[in-house]
Amino acid sequence: MATGLFILTSCFNNEYEKLMEKGLKSLGEKDYHQTAIYFESALHAKEGEKDASSYFTQANETETAIQAYKKKELDEAIDSLDRVIDEKDGLQTLQTEATTFKKQILTEKELITSVEKKIIFIKDLLKKNNYSEA
């Protein structure tokens, strides 16, 4: 009986390791959706494993941030990136990428705000028939 339990445990650990390896490989390819699937599967293969849990959270939140950014939902993207950055036991690589992406989004957000303010200013000038300044 003990031998059977050892073999079963060994198989689960082997499956876990394979899934983690596949997750890290797809992470290197920046396929965050597939990465999250692998890490989630690894978590099911070895429940309670903190690396799989943290890596899954980071990959999933990175994918969420990318999708939000594509939809121009910049605040949602930033919130997801903050969760990637704040993941205590997460991968440093993902935290660094998230920090860089967040800075890019914040810069873009500042530019959008600046342009919007200029548009409002120009519209006000046009309302006042001040065409030369507009």
Secondary structure as GFF3:
##gff-version 3
##sequence-region A 1 134
A	DSSP	alpha_helix	2	28	.	.	.	ID=ss1
A	DSSP	alpha_helix	32	45	.	.	.	ID=ss2
A	DSSP	alpha_helix	50	70	.	.	.	ID=ss3
A	DSSP	alpha_helix	74	86	.	.	.	ID=ss4
A	DSSP	alpha_helix	92	127	.	.	.	ID=ss5
###
